[in-house]
Amino acid sequence: RIVLRGDSHFCRPRMLNWCDRHHVDYIVGIAKNSRLLKEV
């Protein structure tokens, strides 16, 4: 089992789609921002 851990720089559709296609699990940290804080 492979798990990729990255910061918000890795939270891009191309990267996440690659992980999905290759059965790589991922954990992505996202920096807080005003839009995100409204949702939380």
C-alpha positions as CSV (number, residue, x, y, z in Angstrom):
1,R,0.0,0.0,0.0
2,I,1.3,3.4,-0.9
3,V,0.1,6.6,0.7
4,L,1.2,10.0,-0.6
5,R,1.2,12.9,1.9
6,G,1.6,16.4,0.5
7,D,0.8,20.0,1.2
8,S,-1.7,22.1,-0.7
9,H,0.7,22.4,-3.7
10,F,-0.1,18.7,-4.5
11,C,-3.9,19.3,-4.4
12,R,-4.2,19.5,-8.2
13,P,-6.6,17.6,-10.4
14,R,-3.7,16.1,-12.5
15,M,-1.9,14.8,-9.4
16,L,-5.0,13.5,-7.6
17,N,-6.3,11.8,-10.8
18,W,-2.9,10.1,-11.3
19,C,-3.1,8.8,-7.7
20,D,-6.6,7.5,-8.3
21,R,-5.6,5.7,-11.6
22,H,-2.6,4.1,-9.9
23,H,-4.4,3.1,-6.7
24,V,-2.2,5.4,-4.5
25,D,-4.0,6.8,-1.4
26,Y,-3.3,10.4,-0.5
27,I,-3.6,12.8,2.3
28,V,-3.4,16.5,1.3
29,G,-3.0,19.4,3.8
30,I,-4.8,22.5,2.7
31,A,-3.8,25.9,4.0
32,K,-6.7,27.7,5.7
33,N,-8.3,30.6,3.8
34,S,-11.5,32.7,4.2
35,R,-13.5,30.6,1.8
36,L,-12.5,27.3,3.5
37,L,-13.2,28.7,7.0
38,K,-16.8,29.7,5.9
39,E,-17.4,26.0,5.0
40,V,-16.0,24.7,8.2
